[in-house]
Amino acid sequence: MTRNSDRSPDELCGVKGASRTFERGQFVFRRGDAAGTVYRIETGRLRLERHLADGAAVTLAVLGPGDLVAEAALFSDVYHCDARAEIGSRLLAYPKSEVLAGLEREPEALLKWSRHLASQVRRLRALLELRSIKRADDRVLSYLELQEALGETWNGDRPSSAIAAEIGLTPEALYRTLARLDRQGEIHRRGPKVERKS
């Protein structure tokens, strides 16, 4: 994901952020809450998700240090998904009204914001395309390829169940797929780390 870190980490469009901490499993916001704040992750990891009518959760994105959270809230009265801390996390909170004013004042900041949003759209499209892959083996290999392209690693810092949700598999299907790919020599598994064989 693109990181908006050209300014000091606690500033966004000239606005100083207030530090907030969230424990593992705690919601930063829920779908339908009034959207008055944009966040940047300092430490930790958040999962953005929506819940379907049958109660199943669909992971929209997993965000880490440097990522912005709830950018779409700038142009909405409410948040459109849930944001929950996957692990203990520290965020900087920026009032929406002040960020909008900063974007209006600084054309360069607006351009950087647009680049960031375009990067997020590309990543979300890649994940949607990945979820449409029928065979679990191909889906997992494509996910590993996407991680490599984004400079990310599968190193055990996230539970396998969270990765399974992100790519649209059950945890059981993911475990079986990893075991099969390992036997076939398609991947390397060393402890919790998973890599594609080149």
N, C-alpha and C positions, 0 to 999 in steps of 0.2 A: 504494500500500500504506500501511497505517497505520504510523506511526512511533511507537515507545514512547520518547519523548524528554522526558518530564516531569521526570525527574531529570537530574543531570549525566550527560553521555554515557557515563561509565565505570561507572555504577551501574545495577543492575537488581534491584528488590525489596530494596534495601539492600545488595546484594552488589557488591563492587568487581571489575571485570573485568581480566583480564591481557591485554595487547596481544600479538597474534601476527600475523606477516606471511606472505603466501602469494604466490608468483610465478604469473604467467599459466600456466594449465593444471594447476597443482598442486591435488591433492585436499585438501579440508579434512577430509572423512571419506568412507568408502565404505559402501555398503549392507552390512549385517551386522556392521559394527564395533560394539564396545561403546559405548553411548550414555551418556557421562558428562558431556557439556558442551553448553551452549547458547551461541550466539554472537550478537553484534550487529555489523553491518558499520559500520566507521568510514569507510573509503574503499575504492573499488573496486566490484566486481560479482561475484556468484556465480551459477552456474547449478545448479539442482537437477535431476537427471535419473535415469531408470531405464533399464536395458538389457534389451531383450526377448530371447527365446530365440534369435532370428536375428542378434543382435548390434546391431540398430538401437537408437539412443538416443531416448528420449522425454523432452522437456523438460517438467518439472512447474512450474517457476517460475524467474524471473530476479529476483534481489534486489539492491538497491543500498544506499547509505549510509542508516543509520538503521534498516534492516530487521533483524528478528530472524531467526535461522536455527536450525532444529532444535527448535522449540518442542515438537513432538510427542515429542521424546526425553525430555521430563519424565516421560512415562507409558509408556515403553518401555525394554526392556533393550538394544535395538540400534537403529541408524539404519536407516530404511527406503528410503533412496535415496542416491545419490552427490551430494556438493556439491563443485564444482570452481570455482576462480577463473577467470573469463573474462578478467580483466586483473589486474595486480598489485593486491593488496588487503591492507588491514589490518583485523583483526577484534579485538573484545574477547571473551574467553572467560570464561564463568561456570560454575563447578562446579554440576552439576545438583542435588546434594543441598542446596547452600546456597540456590539459587533456590527450591526447593520449601519450604524452611524459611521463607524470606522471604515467600512467598505465604501460608503459614499464619499468619504473624505479622500481616500487613497486609491486611485485607479490601479496602481501596481498591486495592491493587496487584493483588489477585485479580480485581477488577472490570475494571480496565484491561487485564489479560491476556486476559480473556474477550472484551472488545471487539476486541482485536487479532486473536484467533483467528477471530472472526466476520467481520472484514474480509477475512482471508485466504481463508476459505471462499467468500465472495462473489466474490473475484477469480478463484479457481480454477474456480468454476462458470461464470463469464463466459468463461474461456478454453476450457473444455470445450464450451460451447455454440458458441463461435466455430469450433472445430475440426470441428463437425458440419455446418457450412455447406458445401454441395457446390461451388458455383462459386468458383473462386479469386479472381475480381474482388470478389465480395461478402465473402469472407473477409478480404481485405486491407483493404477499406474499413471493415469492422466492427472490425478490429484498430486502425485509426487512430482510430476513434470511441472505442474503449475506452481508448486511450492519452490522448486528450483528456479523458475523464471522470476519469482517474486523475491528470491533471496531468503526464503524461509526454510526451516528444517523440521522434520518429524523426530523430535529428540526426547519424547517422554514428558515434556513439561505440560502437556495437555492430556487429560484422560482419553483413552481410545473411544469411549462412548461419545465424547464431544466431537471428535473427528468424524465418527460414524454419522452423527446427526448433521454435520456440516455437508457431507457428501451424499446424504439421503440413503444410508444403509442402516440396518439394525446392527447393534454391537456384535451380535452373534455372527451375522453375515460378514462383517469386517474381519473378525478373528479368523474365520474359516478361509477367507480370501487371502489374508496375509500368510497363513500357514501354507496354502497351496502355492502362492507365488514364491515363497521361500523354497519350497521343495523343488519347484521348477527352475530355480536359479534366476528368477526375474528381479528379485530384490535381495538386499543385504539386511539382516536383522541382527543388531548387536545390542543386547539388553533392550531398552525401550526405543532405541534409535532405529529408524527405517529409512532405507535409501534405495533408489532405483539402481540396478546394475547398468553401467554404461555400455 
